[in-house]
Amino acid sequence: MALSFWDPFQDLRRIQREMNSLFDTGLESLSQPEMKNWKPWVDVTETDKDYIINVELPGVKREDVKVEFHNGTLSISGERKYEKKEENERYHRIDRSYGKFSRSFYIGENVSADSIKASLQDGILEITAAKPTKQKPEARQITIN
């Protein structure tokens, strides 16, 4: 994985975005769910052999998720669709977001696309990408001309 530098203001900017989001969506009508882009929660971990990405996708069907790998970037996209059950239902609160989502992670160009495996179980999409094997430096005699 690439090195990242600590940004002391990163948490402050995140809190500001969340506060702005609260004020932007807090006064909307309760009769319709929020239909816009959303970001599922993600955990990215690393072992000696693999990169592991777990994405929370409750209520998302397997056929509505797409995982792609291109130029070292793993992209996950899809849609959580809103299914209205009855016309006479009255909603008192809708916290879940619906609509399209997209997340991308750079895992390195040396990762083989064939080594990437994905499974969706109990609302968790788990993607495992094997790290490229490090070749040991070759020791050999160099002739001098």
C-alpha positions as CSV (number, residue, x, y, z in Angstrom):
1,M,0.0,0.0,0.0
2,A,1.2,3.5,-0.6
3,L,2.4,5.7,2.2
4,S,0.1,8.4,3.4
5,F,0.9,11.5,5.4
6,W,-1.0,12.4,8.5
7,D,-3.3,15.4,8.0
8,P,-4.1,17.0,11.4
9,F,-7.2,18.7,9.9
10,Q,-8.7,15.5,8.2
11,D,-11.0,14.8,11.1
12,L,-12.1,18.4,11.3
13,R,-13.1,18.4,7.6
14,R,-14.9,15.1,8.0
15,I,-17.0,16.5,10.9
16,Q,-17.7,19.7,8.9
17,R,-19.0,17.6,6.0
18,E,-21.2,15.5,8.3
19,M,-22.6,18.6,9.9
20,N,-23.3,20.1,6.5
21,S,-25.0,16.9,5.5
22,L,-27.2,16.9,8.6
23,F,-28.5,20.4,7.8
24,D,-28.9,19.7,4.1
25,T,-31.0,16.6,4.6
26,G,-32.6,17.1,8.0
27,L,-35.5,19.1,6.9
28,E,-36.5,17.0,3.8
29,S,-39.9,15.4,3.6
30,L,-40.2,12.1,5.6
31,S,-42.4,10.6,2.9
32,Q,-39.6,9.7,0.5
33,P,-36.3,8.0,1.1
34,E,-33.1,9.8,0.3
35,M,-32.2,8.9,-3.3
36,K,-28.7,10.1,-3.9
37,N,-25.2,8.8,-4.0
38,W,-24.0,7.3,-0.7
39,K,-20.9,5.7,0.6
40,P,-21.0,2.3,2.2
41,W,-18.7,1.8,5.3
42,V,-15.4,0.1,4.4
43,D,-12.6,-1.6,6.3
44,V,-9.3,-2.1,4.5
45,T,-6.8,-4.4,6.2
46,E,-3.5,-6.0,5.2
47,T,-1.9,-9.3,6.1
48,D,1.5,-10.7,5.1
49,K,-0.1,-12.2,2.0
50,D,-3.2,-10.2,1.2
51,Y,-5.1,-7.0,1.0
52,I,-8.6,-7.4,2.4
53,I,-11.5,-5.0,1.8
54,N,-14.8,-5.4,3.6
55,V,-17.7,-3.3,2.4
56,E,-21.0,-3.1,4.3
57,L,-23.8,-3.5,1.8
58,P,-27.0,-4.5,3.7
59,G,-30.0,-4.8,1.4
60,V,-27.9,-4.8,-1.8
61,K,-28.3,-7.7,-4.2
62,R,-25.3,-9.5,-5.7
63,E,-26.4,-8.6,-9.2
64,D,-26.5,-4.9,-8.2
65,V,-22.7,-4.8,-7.3
66,K,-19.8,-4.5,-9.7
67,V,-16.1,-5.0,-8.8
68,E,-13.4,-3.9,-11.3
69,F,-9.6,-3.7,-11.2
70,H,-7.8,-1.4,-13.6
71,N,-4.3,0.1,-13.4
72,G,-3.8,-0.9,-9.8
73,T,-7.2,0.6,-8.7
74,L,-10.0,-1.6,-7.3
75,S,-13.4,0.0,-7.9
76,I,-16.6,-1.1,-6.2
77,S,-19.9,0.3,-7.5
78,G,-23.6,-0.5,-7.4
79,E,-27.0,0.5,-6.3
80,R,-29.2,-0.1,-3.3
81,K,-32.7,0.1,-4.7
82,Y,-35.7,1.4,-2.8
83,E,-38.7,-1.0,-3.0
84,K,-42.0,0.5,-1.9
85,K,-44.2,-2.1,-0.4
86,E,-47.7,-0.5,0.0
87,E,-49.2,2.7,-1.1
88,N,-51.0,3.3,2.3
89,E,-47.8,3.0,4.4
90,R,-46.8,6.1,6.3
91,Y,-43.1,6.5,7.2
92,H,-42.2,8.2,10.4
93,R,-38.4,8.0,9.8
94,I,-36.1,6.9,7.0
95,D,-32.4,6.8,8.0
96,R,-31.1,4.5,5.3
97,S,-29.8,5.9,2.1
98,Y,-30.7,4.5,-1.3
99,G,-29.2,5.0,-4.7
100,K,-25.9,4.5,-6.4
101,F,-22.6,4.2,-4.7
102,S,-18.9,4.0,-5.8
103,R,-15.7,3.5,-3.8
104,S,-12.2,3.1,-5.2
105,F,-8.9,2.0,-3.6
106,Y,-5.4,1.9,-5.1
107,I,-3.8,-1.5,-4.2
108,G,-0.9,-1.4,-6.7
109,E,-0.3,-2.2,-10.3
110,N,1.7,-5.3,-9.5
111,V,-1.3,-7.0,-8.0
112,S,-2.6,-9.7,-10.4
113,A,-6.2,-9.4,-11.4
114,D,-6.5,-13.2,-11.3
115,S,-5.6,-13.2,-7.6
116,I,-8.6,-11.0,-6.6
117,K,-11.5,-12.8,-5.1
118,A,-14.9,-11.4,-4.0
119,S,-17.8,-12.8,-2.0
120,L,-21.0,-11.3,-0.7
121,Q,-22.5,-12.9,2.5
122,D,-24.8,-11.5,5.2
123,G,-24.5,-7.9,3.7
124,I,-20.7,-7.9,3.7
125,L,-18.8,-7.8,0.5
126,E,-15.3,-9.2,1.1
127,I,-12.6,-8.7,-1.5
128,T,-9.2,-10.4,-1.1
129,A,-6.3,-9.4,-3.3
130,A,-3.1,-11.4,-3.0
131,K,0.0,-9.2,-2.7
132,P,2.5,-9.7,-5.5
133,T,5.3,-12.1,-4.5
134,K,8.6,-10.3,-3.9
135,Q,11.3,-11.8,-6.0
136,K,14.5,-12.4,-4.1
137,P,17.4,-10.4,-5.5
138,E,19.4,-12.5,-7.8
139,A,23.1,-12.9,-6.9
140,R,25.3,-13.3,-10.0
141,Q,28.8,-12.5,-11.1
142,I,29.2,-9.4,-13.3
143,T,32.0,-9.6,-15.8
144,I,34.1,-6.5,-16.3
145,N,35.0,-5.5,-19.8
